[in-house]
Amino acid sequence: MIKFFRKIRYKLMSENKTGKYLKYAIGEIVLVIIGIVFALQINNWNENRKTQIDLESSLYAMIEELKENANYIKGQNKIIQSQIEGLNRIFDKTATEKDLKTILKYFGPDTNSRPFANVFNSLKEEKKLRLIENKELIRKINDFYEYTLPNMVEFTKWHEGFVGNNIDPYILENIPIINNNSETDIKTVNRLLEEVKFINILRYQKTLYTGYQGGCNSITQKAEALITMIDNYLNNQKQ
């Protein structure tokens, strides 16, 4: 194309047709500019498309990460439910001998949290969240990862300290542990159940377990709602 215009310019110059030469020269410049702009637009489109594909891939990974969070929390919820049910049987005086022998497992453990947030942290560090076109989705993602999960982590850290500073010392001082730390003496347990301090410890632990369980349910519900929201967003992007 450039050689073609060059031949025309040389011919016009040799024929002293200056006006036509200028028109062709300007036309050539305009075409070059258009070509550059077009090439830049294609390059920008390719870059935007690549960025969008990377974002979609990250959101699919986030769905899996949210499933990990939900599944882990569901598992913890089952454990806590078992502990609450055991404590209820003790309070209702329907506890079996096995319940009394294994009472440590009903009030001794602390709560756990294990947030999965690698995908979110990566999106945050790379400032890709702002590329999501649904502002409500961005808000929900930030709320879940910046507040819901950290609040659970903060509670479990506090509860770990509470158990270590209060429950563990009480057990060591008052309850004989037998059979590889899994059982204790029934007579000792029955005697302790007559003491206000021990009952208060059990009731307080049940209250904390119940609060933790409520947090587990909240995380599960928010994670599942967010999975649906992200999935809908990705489906809409394909249309």
VENJO-V733409 format. One record per residue. N is the residue number from 0. SS is DSSP state (alpha for helix, beta for strand, coil for the rest). BURIAL is + if it has 16 or more other ideal C-beta (glycine too) atoms within 10 Angstrom, else -. Layout:
# VENJO-V733409
N/SS/BURIAL ; N/SS/BURIAL
This chain:
# VENJO-V733409
0/coil/- ; 1/alpha/- ; 2/alpha/- ; 3/alpha/- ; 4/alpha/+ ; 5/alpha/- ; 6/alpha/- ; 7/alpha/+ ; 8/alpha/+ ; 9/alpha/- ; 10/alpha/- ; 11/alpha/+ ; 12/alpha/- ; 13/alpha/- ; 14/coil/- ; 15/coil/- ; 16/coil/- ; 17/alpha/- ; 18/alpha/- ; 19/alpha/- ; 20/alpha/+ ; 21/alpha/- ; 22/alpha/- ; 23/alpha/+ ; 24/alpha/- ; 25/alpha/- ; 26/alpha/- ; 27/alpha/+ ; 28/alpha/- ; 29/alpha/- ; 30/alpha/- ; 31/alpha/- ; 32/alpha/- ; 33/alpha/- ; 34/alpha/- ; 35/alpha/- ; 36/alpha/- ; 37/alpha/- ; 38/alpha/- ; 39/alpha/- ; 40/alpha/- ; 41/alpha/- ; 42/alpha/- ; 43/alpha/- ; 44/alpha/- ; 45/alpha/- ; 46/alpha/- ; 47/alpha/- ; 48/alpha/- ; 49/alpha/- ; 50/alpha/- ; 51/alpha/- ; 52/alpha/- ; 53/alpha/- ; 54/alpha/+ ; 55/alpha/- ; 56/alpha/- ; 57/alpha/+ ; 58/alpha/+ ; 59/alpha/- ; 60/alpha/- ; 61/alpha/+ ; 62/alpha/+ ; 63/alpha/- ; 64/alpha/+ ; 65/alpha/+ ; 66/alpha/- ; 67/alpha/+ ; 68/alpha/+ ; 69/alpha/+ ; 70/alpha/- ; 71/alpha/+ ; 72/alpha/+ ; 73/alpha/- ; 74/alpha/- ; 75/alpha/+ ; 76/alpha/+ ; 77/alpha/- ; 78/alpha/+ ; 79/alpha/+ ; 80/alpha/- ; 81/alpha/- ; 82/alpha/+ ; 83/alpha/+ ; 84/alpha/- ; 85/alpha/+ ; 86/alpha/+ ; 87/alpha/- ; 88/alpha/- ; 89/alpha/+ ; 90/alpha/- ; 91/coil/- ; 92/coil/- ; 93/coil/- ; 94/coil/+ ; 95/coil/- ; 96/alpha/- ; 97/alpha/- ; 98/alpha/+ ; 99/alpha/+ ; 100/alpha/+ ; 101/coil/+ ; 102/coil/+ ; 103/alpha/+ ; 104/alpha/+ ; 105/alpha/+ ; 106/alpha/+ ; 107/coil/+ ; 108/coil/+ ; 109/coil/+ ; 110/coil/+ ; 111/coil/+ ; 112/coil/+ ; 113/coil/- ; 114/coil/+ ; 115/coil/+ ; 116/coil/+ ; 117/alpha/- ; 118/alpha/+ ; 119/alpha/+ ; 120/alpha/- ; 121/alpha/- ; 122/alpha/+ ; 123/alpha/- ; 124/alpha/- ; 125/coil/- ; 126/coil/- ; 127/coil/- ; 128/alpha/+ ; 129/alpha/- ; 130/alpha/- ; 131/coil/+ ; 132/coil/- ; 133/coil/- ; 134/alpha/- ; 135/alpha/- ; 136/alpha/+ ; 137/alpha/- ; 138/alpha/- ; 139/alpha/+ ; 140/alpha/+ ; 141/alpha/- ; 142/alpha/- ; 143/alpha/+ ; 144/alpha/+ ; 145/alpha/- ; 146/alpha/- ; 147/alpha/+ ; 148/alpha/+ ; 149/alpha/- ; 150/alpha/- ; 151/alpha/+ ; 152/alpha/- ; 153/alpha/- ; 154/alpha/+ ; 155/alpha/+ ; 156/alpha/- ; 157/alpha/- ; 158/alpha/+ ; 159/alpha/- ; 160/alpha/- ; 161/alpha/+ ; 162/alpha/+ ; 163/alpha/- ; 164/alpha/- ; 165/alpha/- ; 166/alpha/+ ; 167/alpha/- ; 168/alpha/- ; 169/alpha/+ ; 170/alpha/+ ; 171/alpha/- ; 172/alpha/- ; 173/alpha/- ; 174/coil/+ ; 175/coil/- ; 176/beta/- ; 177/beta/- ; 178/coil/- ; 179/coil/- ; 180/coil/- ; 181/coil/- ; 182/beta/+ ; 183/beta/+ ; 184/coil/- ; 185/alpha/- ; 186/alpha/- ; 187/alpha/- ; 188/alpha/+ ; 189/alpha/- ; 190/alpha/- ; 191/alpha/+ ; 192/coil/+ ; 193/coil/- ; 194/coil/- ; 195/alpha/- ; 196/alpha/- ; 197/alpha/+ ; 198/alpha/- ; 199/alpha/- ; 200/alpha/+ ; 201/alpha/+ ; 202/alpha/- ; 203/alpha/- ; 204/alpha/+ ; 205/alpha/+ ; 206/alpha/- ; 207/alpha/+ ; 208/alpha/+ ; 209/alpha/- ; 210/alpha/- ; 211/alpha/+ ; 212/alpha/+ ; 213/alpha/- ; 214/alpha/+ ; 215/alpha/+ ; 216/alpha/- ; 217/alpha/- ; 218/alpha/+ ; 219/alpha/+ ; 220/alpha/- ; 221/alpha/+ ; 222/alpha/+ ; 223/alpha/- ; 224/alpha/- ; 225/alpha/+ ; 226/alpha/+ ; 227/alpha/- ; 228/alpha/- ; 229/alpha/+ ; 230/alpha/- ; 231/alpha/- ; 232/alpha/+ ; 233/alpha/- ; 234/alpha/- ; 235/alpha/- ; 236/alpha/- ; 237/alpha/- ; 238/coil/-
